[in-house]
Amino acid sequence: MGFNRLVLVNPRHFPDPKANARAAGADDLLERAVVCTSLDEALQGITLSVGLTARRRDLSHPMLSLRELAPSLPQEVLGEGEVALVFGTEMSGLSNAELDLCQLLAHIPTDATFGSLNLGSAVQLVAYELRHALHQEHRLQAREYPPATHDEMEHFYAHLERVLTGGGYLDPQHPGRLMTRLRRLFSRARVEREEVSILRGILRTLYPADNGSSPLP
C-alpha cells in the first residue's frame, strides 16, 4: 500500500520468525521497524497522531470515521507534518491513557453485531483508504505554517499543568480530568509551532516562579 515505516511499542516478540513468514514480501519493512518502550517515545516528532478505536470513549476526543479522516491526512504530509496511525493490541486495543496522547480518534464502521476487526484487517483497510486519499493530493494545499510536534505539545502540557497547579486552579491529586479536556481543546485547534512558543511565553509571564522551581524542556 506504499507505507514504509513501522514503529512497535513493547512488542511481545521481536524479531519473530512468524512475522517474517506472514510478511508476504514485506520483510524489509520488518527489518527497518523501530522498537520503542512507550507510545510517548514512539510519537516524538509527530505532528498529527490518530488513534484507531472500535468504540467511542468518554474522552471528548474528536471522533471521525475512516472515510471522513482520510482526505485530511495528505494535507498534513504535504506540509512539514508527519502523521502517526496508532493501533492497539489485538486483544484490548488502546487504553484511555494511550488515546489521551492522540489528537484524533478514528473508527472503521462495522456491523453493530460484530463491532471489531482483527488488527491485520484494520491496518489493511486504513492503508487502503489513505492510499486512495493520497491520489487526490493535487487538490490540496500544504499548511502555511508548520504544526507543533507531539513532544512540543507534551512539554507545553507539562508546563501548563505546573502553572495551573502552582496557581491553585488545579488539584495536584486529581489533575487528570481537567488536563484531558484541555488536551482535547488544543488538539482540536491543531496548534502551530510558533503558537506553542507564544503560549509558553504567556505561562512564563503569568507564573515566573516556575522557571526556578523546575527546568522547562
C-alpha positions in Angstrom: 0.0 0.0 0.0 3.0 2.3 -0.1 3.6 2.8 3.6 7.1 2.0 4.6 7.6 3.0 8.3 6.6 0.7 11.2 7.1 1.6 14.9 6.4 -1.0 17.5 5.8 -0.3 21.2 6.9 -3.0 23.6 6.3 -6.0 21.2 6.0 -9.3 23.0 8.3 -11.0 20.5 10.5 -9.1 18.0 12.2 -10.1 15.8 9.8 -13.0 15.3 10.2 -15.7 12.5 6.4 -16.0 12.4 6.1 -12.3 11.5 8.6 -12.7 8.7 6.7 -15.7 7.4 3.5 -13.8 7.2 5.0 -10.6 5.8 4.4 -11.7 2.2 7.4 -9.9 0.6 7.5 -7.1 3.1 10.5 -8.3 5.1 12.3 -5.1 4.5 9.5 -3.2 6.5 10.2 -5.5 9.5 13.9 -5.1 9.1 13.6 -1.3 9.3 11.0 -1.4 12.2 11.8 0.8 15.2 11.1 -0.6 18.7 10.1 1.9 21.4 9.4 1.4 25.1 6.4 3.7 25.3 3.9 5.3 23.0 5.1 8.8 24.1 8.6 7.8 22.8 7.1 6.5 19.5 5.3 9.8 18.9 8.3 12.0 19.2 8.4 14.4 16.2 4.9 13.5 15.1 2.6 16.4 14.2 -0.7 14.5 14.0 -1.4 11.3 15.9 -4.6 9.3 15.1 -5.8 6.6 17.5 -7.8 3.8 15.9 -10.5 2.5 18.2 -13.6 0.3 17.8 -15.7 2.2 20.2 -16.4 5.7 21.4 -14.7 6.6 24.7 -15.8 9.2 27.3 -12.8 11.5 26.5 -14.3 14.3 24.4 -12.0 13.3 21.5 -12.9 14.4 18.0 -14.1 11.1 16.5 -14.2 10.5 12.8 -15.0 7.6 10.5 -12.1 6.4 8.5 -13.7 7.8 5.3 -14.0 11.2 7.0 -10.5 11.2 8.3 -8.6 10.1 5.2 -8.9 13.2 3.0 -7.3 15.5 5.6 -4.1 13.5 6.1 -2.4 14.1 2.8 -2.5 17.9 3.5 -0.5 17.2 6.7 2.0 15.2 4.8 2.3 17.9 2.0 3.5 20.4 4.6 6.2 19.8 7.2 4.0 17.4 9.2 4.3 13.7 10.0 1.3 11.5 10.7 1.2 8.5 13.1 -1.6 6.0 12.9 -1.8 4.4 16.3 -3.2 0.9 16.6 -3.6 -1.0 19.9 -3.1 -4.7 20.7 -5.1 -7.4 19.2 -6.8 -8.3 22.5 -7.6 -5.0 24.1 -6.9 -2.1 21.7 -5.7 1.2 23.0 -6.1 2.2 26.6 -7.6 5.6 27.6 -4.2 6.8 28.6 -2.8 5.9 25.2 -5.7 7.6 23.4 -5.1 10.7 25.5 -1.8 11.1 23.6 -3.6 11.1 20.3 -5.1 14.2 18.7 -7.8 12.5 16.8 -9.7 9.2 17.1 -10.9 7.3 14.1 -13.1 4.2 13.7 -13.9 1.8 10.9 -17.7 1.5 10.6 -18.7 -2.2 11.1 -21.8 -4.2 11.6 -23.3 -3.4 15.0 -23.5 -7.1 16.0 -19.7 -7.5 15.5 -18.0 -4.2 16.0 -14.3 -5.1 16.0 -11.9 -6.3 13.3 -8.7 -8.2 13.8 -5.6 -6.0 13.8 -4.3 -7.1 10.4 -7.6 -6.4 8.7 -7.9 -3.0 10.4 -4.4 -1.9 9.2 -5.1 -3.0 5.7 -8.4 -1.1 5.5 -6.8 2.1 6.9 -3.9 1.8 4.4 -6.3 1.4 1.5 -8.3 4.4 2.4 -5.3 6.6 2.9 -3.6 5.5 -0.3 -6.8 6.4 -2.1 -6.8 9.8 -0.5 -3.1 10.4 -1.4 -4.0 10.1 -5.0 -6.2 13.2 -4.6 -3.3 15.2 -3.1 -3.1 17.6 -6.2 -6.3 19.2 -4.9 -4.8 20.1 -1.6 -2.6 22.8 -0.3 0.1 22.4 2.3 -0.3 24.1 5.6 1.2 27.6 5.6 2.9 27.3 9.0 4.5 24.1 10.5 2.3 22.4 13.1 3.7 21.7 16.6 5.1 18.2 17.1 4.0 15.7 19.7 6.9 16.4 22.0 6.5 20.1 21.8 2.9 19.8 22.8 3.7 17.4 25.7 6.2 19.9 27.0 3.5 22.5 26.8 1.0 20.4 28.6 3.5 19.6 31.4 4.3 23.4 31.7 0.6 24.2 31.7 -0.2 21.6 34.4 2.6 23.0 36.6 1.4 26.6 36.3 -2.3 25.6 37.0 -1.2 23.6 40.0 1.1 26.3 41.3 -1.6 28.9 40.9 -4.1 26.8 42.9 -6.5 26.2 40.0 -5.7 22.5 39.5 -5.8 19.9 42.3 -2.5 18.2 42.1 -4.0 15.0 43.5 -6.6 14.8 40.7 -5.3 16.6 37.6 -6.4 14.0 35.1 -9.9 15.0 34.0 -9.2 18.7 33.5 -5.9 18.1 31.7 -7.6 15.6 29.4 -10.2 18.2 28.5 -7.5 20.8 27.9 -5.6 18.4 25.7 -8.8 17.9 23.6 -9.2 21.6 23.3 -5.7 22.2 21.9 -5.9 19.1 19.7 -9.0 20.5 18.0 -7.1 23.8 17.5 -4.2 22.0 15.7 -1.7 24.3 17.3 1.2 25.6 15.2 4.9 25.5 16.4 5.1 29.3 16.7 1.8 29.3 18.7 3.2 26.9 21.2 6.1 29.3 21.8 3.6 32.1 22.3 1.6 30.1 24.8 4.6 29.1 26.8 5.8 32.7 26.9 2.4 33.7 28.4 2.7 30.9 31.0 6.2 32.1 32.0 5.0 35.7 32.3 1.9 34.7 34.4 3.9 32.4 36.7 7.6 33.2 36.5 8.3 31.2 39.7 8.0 28.0 37.6 11.3 28.9 35.9 13.1 28.4 39.1 11.2 25.5 40.6 11.6 23.1 37.7 13.6 23.2 34.5 11.4 23.7 31.4 12.1 21.4 28.5 
